[in-house]
């Protein structure tokens, strides 16, 4: 497979060593750290999969970065194996050092060959770094990575949330990103052959309003959460 974005890979190579610090600085206005959001995404995904009666055993973390979501995917989804893929060599080196093991391996986007074998693909905050003209090509790599009937959990930052836009401006590697509104994301997914199952919005309340977070499941249809998940499926017989 060709690199999803060589320019983005170079950018993230430059930021890999200080990724955590830069992200923490940007997220600090929410009162939470990256683990709160990573765990929250995967817990919500696990909830959605349970509602569908899906129990994936193999998964691909598409654009895994430094591997921060790895422990949550393993813990919450009880995966037998997880592959993390990224275009940034420096990010992958950090991920391997911390998380590689019997159930986990990491692979460069340049070496990755989709083989239609994964039960699940998880992707968070990748496509706003992909040039709009390249998004369909990259999305088709995701499609080709899934077995027929496999599930794709597509997470993105919600540009309809003012707090999200503010935080992205605070983070150096997000400042030049091109946000992907939910309708455009659903259209892209459908055009690439996916059946969209549901769209949910998460992370409505910063830490100082955490006493309201019990409301978040009921607010999931409201398109104002800081991030959104589009859960979709590769048809059983292809597209």
C-alpha positions, -999 to 999 in steps of 0.1 A, spaced: 0 0 0 12 35 -7 15 59 22 -18 76 32 0 109 34 37 113 32 34 150 43 13 140 74 38 112 82 67 137 82 47 160 104 39 133 129 75 120 128 85 155 139 60 155 167 62 119 179 86 126 208 65 154 222 31 141 210 18 135 245 28 169 259 14 188 229 -19 169 231 -21 173 269 -16 210 265 -44 213 239 -68 191 259 -61 208 292 -90 232 287 -114 202 289 -99 193 323 -92 157 310 -63 139 295 -61 117 264 -68 86 283 -102 98 293 -112 103 257 -95 71 244 -112 50 270 -145 68 265 -144 61 227 -137 24 232 -162 19 260 -189 35 237 -178 13 208 -180 -18 231 -216 -8 241 -226 -4 204 -210 -37 194 -229 -55 223 -262 -40 210 -254 -54 176 -244 -88 190 -209 -84 176 -178 -99 193 -148 -91 172 -117 -112 177 -93 -94 154 -89 -57 149 -69 -31 131 -62 3 147 -59 24 115 -37 53 122 -26 41 156 -1 68 163 19 61 194 -5 33 204 -24 51 231 -57 33 224 -41 -2 224 -47 -11 260 -83 1 259 -91 -19 227 -76 -51 243 -93 -46 277 -127 -35 265 -131 -57 234 -113 -88 247 -95 -91 213 -74 -121 204 -51 -100 182 -46 -63 173 -26 -47 146 -17 -10 148 -9 7 115 5 42 109 24 62 84 48 78 110 79 56 116 87 75 148 52 71 162 54 33 154 87 31 172 72 46 203 41 23 200 63 -9 196 84 0 226 54 4 249 28 -20 236 41 -47 213 35 -82 226 19 -116 219 -14 -101 209 -2 -68 194 20 -59 165 26 -27 146 31 -22 109 41 7 87 14 20 63 40 16 35 43 -21 42 7 -28 50 -13 -49 25 -51 -52 32 -63 -88 30 -100 -86 40 -94 -104 72 -102 -81 102 -134 -83 122 -131 -47 132 -113 -16 121 -110 13 146 -99 47 134 -98 79 154 -89 114 142 -71 103 111 -91 116 82 -89 153 91 -52 148 84 -58 133 50 -62 157 21 -98 158 9 -88 145 -26 -71 115 -10 -98 105 14 -117 81 -9 -85 62 -17 -75 59 20 -111 48 29 -110 20 4 -79 6 22 -101 4 53 -128 -13 33 -104 -38 19 -90 -46 53 -123 -59 67 -138 -93 62 -173 -94 47 -196 -84 75 -168 -67 94 -174 -35 114 -157 -1 109 -157 23 139 -150 57 123 -143 84 149 -136 121 141 -135 155 157 -168 173 154 -163 207 137 -199 217 148 -186 218 184 -169 252 192 -148 236 219 -134 211 194 -124 238 170 -107 258 198 -87 228 210 -76 219 175 -63 254 171 -42 249 203 -25 217 190 3 222 165 -4 191 145 -41 198 142 -40 235 133 -38 229 95 -61 199 95 -92 200 73 -122 189 95 -147 164 82 -184 172 91 -206 142 99 -227 144 67 -195 145 46 -181 115 65 -213 95 60 -214 103 23 -177 92 20 -184 59 38 -214 51 17 -196 59 -15 -169 35 -5 -194 7 0 -201 8 37 -236 4 52 -239 31 79 -255 16 110 -255 45 134 -240 79 142 -233 90 178 -219 121 194 -198 120 226 -180 142 251 -205 170 257 -193 181 292 -159 192 303 -146 181 337 -161 210 356 -195 198 345 -188 161 350 -218 157 372 -239 160 340 -221 132 322 -248 106 331 -268 124 305 -244 116 277 -259 83 264 -293 101 260 -276 130 242 -257 107 217 -281 116 188 -275 154 193 -248 166 169 -229 188 193 -206 164 211 -168 170 208 -164 138 187 -186 116 167 -186 79 158 -201 65 126 -204 28 130 -207 10 97 -204 -24 82 -189 -40 51 -217 -59 33 -215 -97 37 -212 -101 -1 -190 -70 -8 -201 -39 -27 
